[in-house]
Amino acid sequence: MGRFYGGGPGDRCGGQSSMQFKPELISTDCEVADEGSKQILQNYMTELHAFIVCVLPAMPRNI
């Protein structure tokens, strides 16, 4: 069982949300059972995408 902590939309430092990973959280067809957990995961992916879009252009190309 794991824990995930993440802020809400647009919250890059400060706010927190939490959820526990349990075997029944995500079904075999990749559906999230709990609406609150689904929202946390959607917010996390939105913020991760925004971070990648911001950082990727600054990355050196010849690594």
Summary of the structure (lengths in Angstrom):
residues: 63
radius of gyration: 14.6
end to end distance: 36.4
largest distance: 43.2
contacts: 118
relative contact order: 0.17
helix: 38%
strand: 16%
